[in-house]
Amino acid sequence: MKKVIVIGAGISGLTAGIYARRSGFEVTLLEKTASPGGMITCWNRKGYTFEGGMHWLIGSTPRYEVHEIWKDTGALQANNPVHFKDPMYTLLEEDGTRLSLHRDLRELGEGPAARRLRRHVRRFEAVCLQPADVPGVRCLTPRKTNLKGVLKMIPAVLLYPWLVNISTERYLSRFKDGRVRNLLRSVVWPEYNALSFVYTLSTFTSGDSGYPAGGSLQMGRNMAGTLESLGGTIRYGTMVRCVRKTDDGRYEVQTDLGTETADAVIVSIDARTAIETLFGEPLQDRWARRLRKILHTAQCSLVSLGVRTDLSAYPETMQLLQKQPFEAASLSYDLLMVNNYARFGYAPQGCSTLTVLLRGKSFEYWKKAREDGTYKAKKQQLAQAVIRRLETFIPEIRGQVEAIDVATPATFQRYCNMHEGSYMTLWRAGDRPCRVPARFGQGLYFAGQRTSLCGGLPVAATTGRKAAMLLCKDFDTVFVER
Ligand SMILES: Cc1cc2nc3c(=O)[nH]c(=O)nc-3n(C[C@H](O)[C@H](O)[C@H](O)COP(=O)(O)OP(=O)(O)OC[C@H]3O[C@@H](n4cnc5c(N)ncnc54)[C@H](O)[C@@H]3O)c2cc1C
């Protein structure tokens, strides 16, 4: 049996490992942290569970083909039934006024901008991320090209060049009502290109993109369980330091705990980190130089709160419209995005958990705070400032916050080794993608969200599957999906 080492037990590494194991390889995943799932995770504080990862999962329904990967890998099971929230987002003002974005966009009214948006979104409802077969791979259950599906995508493809070259902000400027613009800004950052915005919105309107109740960590655990039940191994607390090709064409993987050899290696950690740290010298291949040059990271901080009050009467995802911009960590916010998990049982009886997502580049700010010893104090200041703002919109929380946790881009970098602590790649108007090679020589593969714009769980899963297929191709093995 050929041995493959997968570096990282995030969603891409777990996916690659499961398919490789099913296809008959001996599989070992080496993971630096103590749990599976990587960036999608949860943690507990004082009896509260804080959701630190996904808010919605493309492929929650069979409508998107990536759903098959979630099923093959056991990511979605009876213990994490998908919840389809509606409304998706609610804009909340201090006086209590609300405006909601529902899955049915008819509620946006009949103005020309709303009509145009509905038209565009309808076109994109036919687009699905296809986990296609790699040419030349012998598959146990080969996929037939869905010609009808491909033809249905043509209207969206025709819009692609235009949408990819304008920003979401500009696209939304057609909406005259500032409140509607602010509400729609919840979907993706305004700096993202309009393609990301329209595509993401279409996954909501088509009835997909739900949230697996039970949380991110449960999904990672489900996948880890699948791998282990197939006979794969995950070694937690194992930091990989270096990958080296040996004279006999095999690979030597050096970890903090020793050295292992394998016939093949799948690198599923952030490719931007890997090119600097994993191969002895920083890689100087053309694609690696380009990746360094053009990559724009999407960063966020997450303030999680456990409150002694039942907030189930409040919407699940709120955008709090600020009268005065909220200044924090060198950034300024007109809107504060709050996820309310009151209905998910992540808190003791009668209590609730909230997470406040502060999007924007603050890695340098937090890195410096770490270096000058002010990190902890600054995190506390941020949490207190967030709580004060929240109290004006949700008065019930006043004096009721009993658990606080702040994760910054510096946390994400320390925890998952993400470049600049970023959780995705920012795909701005006009940005050209830099593709990381899925195969980097015989027996060495890249997977993971950084290998393709703009990241996220479907990219992690599809690139993990692709790495396993390329492995099968190189070792002349049949690719087995289920
Ligand atoms: C707050 C937040 C919200 C998000 N919301 C969504 C959402 O709603 N929908 C969505 O699709 N995506 C969302 N994402 C993005 C999504 O979580 C990521 O795109 C995805 O999880 C990336 O998976 P990955 O396997 O590529 O990388 P990772 O999850 O980073 O996995 C890499 C793994 O490798 C490990 N590792 C790193 N270096 C080493 C080393 N040297 N040795 C050993 N192990 C190592 C890491 O610890 C990690 O476990 C969100 C992310 C965050 C943080």
PDBQT file of the ligand as one rigid body, heavy atoms in Angstrom, charges set to zero:
ROOT
HETATM    1  C1  LIG A 501     -14.905  33.472  11.149  1.00  0.00    +0.000 C 
HETATM    2  C2  LIG A 501     -14.914  32.719   9.860  1.00  0.00    +0.000 A 
HETATM    3  C3  LIG A 501     -16.081  32.596   9.139  1.00  0.00    +0.000 A 
HETATM    4  C4  LIG A 501     -16.107  31.873   7.939  1.00  0.00    +0.000 A 
HETATM    5  N1  LIG A 501     -17.295  31.716   7.298  1.00  0.00    +0.000 NA
HETATM    6  C5  LIG A 501     -17.359  30.922   6.207  1.00  0.00    +0.000 A 
HETATM    7  C6  LIG A 501     -18.616  30.625   5.629  1.00  0.00    +0.000 A 
HETATM    8  O1  LIG A 501     -19.653  31.034   6.125  1.00  0.00    +0.000 OA
HETATM    9  N2  LIG A 501     -18.619  29.849   4.499  1.00  0.00    +0.000 N 
HETATM   10  C7  LIG A 501     -17.483  29.370   3.936  1.00  0.00    +0.000 A 
HETATM   11  O2  LIG A 501     -17.552  28.679   2.909  1.00  0.00    +0.000 OA
HETATM   12  N3  LIG A 501     -16.267  29.640   4.481  1.00  0.00    +0.000 NA
HETATM   13  C8  LIG A 501     -16.189  30.390   5.604  1.00  0.00    +0.000 A 
HETATM   14  N4  LIG A 501     -14.984  30.646   6.190  1.00  0.00    +0.000 N 
HETATM   15  C9  LIG A 501     -13.772  30.222   5.500  1.00  0.00    +0.000 C 
HETATM   16  C10 LIG A 501     -13.509  28.734   5.723  1.00  0.00    +0.000 C 
HETATM   17  O3  LIG A 501     -13.518  28.452   7.075  1.00  0.00    +0.000 OA
HETATM   18  C11 LIG A 501     -12.156  28.370   5.123  1.00  0.00    +0.000 C 
HETATM   19  O4  LIG A 501     -12.116  28.778   3.781  1.00  0.00    +0.000 OA
HETATM   20  C12 LIG A 501     -11.889  26.878   5.158  1.00  0.00    +0.000 C 
HETATM   21  O5  LIG A 501     -12.194  26.332   6.396  1.00  0.00    +0.000 OA
HETATM   22  C13 LIG A 501     -10.436  26.623   4.792  1.00  0.00    +0.000 C 
HETATM   23  O6  LIG A 501     -10.158  25.249   4.831  1.00  0.00    +0.000 OA
HETATM   24  P1  LIG A 501      -8.707  24.719   4.462  1.00  0.00    +0.000 P 
HETATM   25  O7  LIG A 501      -8.696  23.261   4.683  1.00  0.00    +0.000 OA
HETATM   26  O8  LIG A 501      -8.329  25.208   3.124  1.00  0.00    +0.000 OA
HETATM   27  O9  LIG A 501      -7.706  25.451   5.467  1.00  0.00    +0.000 OA
HETATM   28  P2  LIG A 501      -7.598  25.391   7.055  1.00  0.00    +0.000 P 
HETATM   29  O10 LIG A 501      -8.930  25.304   7.662  1.00  0.00    +0.000 OA
HETATM   30  O11 LIG A 501      -6.735  26.522   7.447  1.00  0.00    +0.000 OA
HETATM   31  O12 LIG A 501      -6.832  24.023   7.331  1.00  0.00    +0.000 OA
HETATM   32  C14 LIG A 501      -5.446  23.926   7.357  1.00  0.00    +0.000 C 
HETATM   33  C15 LIG A 501      -5.052  23.070   8.541  1.00  0.00    +0.000 C 
HETATM   34  O13 LIG A 501      -3.650  22.889   8.531  1.00  0.00    +0.000 OA
HETATM   35  C16 LIG A 501      -3.146  23.049   9.855  1.00  0.00    +0.000 C 
HETATM   36  N5  LIG A 501      -1.745  23.457   9.738  1.00  0.00    +0.000 N 
HETATM   37  C17 LIG A 501      -1.262  24.637   9.293  1.00  0.00    +0.000 A 
HETATM   38  N6  LIG A 501       0.077  24.618   9.240  1.00  0.00    +0.000 NA
HETATM   39  C18 LIG A 501       0.453  23.377   9.657  1.00  0.00    +0.000 A 
HETATM   40  C19 LIG A 501       1.720  22.730   9.799  1.00  0.00    +0.000 A 
HETATM   41  N7  LIG A 501       2.859  23.344   9.480  1.00  0.00    +0.000 N 
HETATM   42  N8  LIG A 501       1.736  21.456  10.278  1.00  0.00    +0.000 NA
HETATM   43  C20 LIG A 501       0.580  20.805  10.587  1.00  0.00    +0.000 A 
HETATM   44  N9  LIG A 501      -0.647  21.382  10.456  1.00  0.00    +0.000 NA
HETATM   45  C21 LIG A 501      -0.704  22.640   9.989  1.00  0.00    +0.000 A 
HETATM   46  C22 LIG A 501      -4.043  24.094  10.473  1.00  0.00    +0.000 C 
HETATM   47  O14 LIG A 501      -4.016  24.042  11.879  1.00  0.00    +0.000 OA
HETATM   48  C23 LIG A 501      -5.396  23.711   9.878  1.00  0.00    +0.000 C 
HETATM   49  O15 LIG A 501      -6.057  22.781  10.691  1.00  0.00    +0.000 OA
HETATM   50  C24 LIG A 501     -14.922  31.317   7.413  1.00  0.00    +0.000 A 
HETATM   51  C25 LIG A 501     -13.740  31.443   8.145  1.00  0.00    +0.000 A 
HETATM   52  C26 LIG A 501     -13.734  32.112   9.365  1.00  0.00    +0.000 A 
HETATM   53  C27 LIG A 501     -12.474  32.174  10.151  1.00  0.00    +0.000 C 
ENDROOT
TORSDOF 0
